[in-house]
């Protein structure tokens, strides 16, 4: 079975959410909604999962980021 996934498009979406995550971590310019949208855009394309998966992933990121910020890495 051939995949209709375009690896260039998947990579573009991956880099976009990663960039938004880093900006979101360090600046107040972006909201959780923008991060959820970027992750949902990727996950919907690559994994065909609902937006709720992106919301859960962003919640997990927040926990992980707080853990690292607290010096736990």
RAURPE-V228625 format. One record per helix or strand of 2 or more residues. SS is the DSSP state (A for helix, B for strand). FROM is the first residue (numbers start at 1). TO is the last residue. If there is no record, write none. Layout:
ss->SS from->FROM to->TO
ss->SS from->FROM to->TO
//
This chain:
ss->A from->7 to->26
ss->A from->32 to->46
ss->A from->51 to->69
//
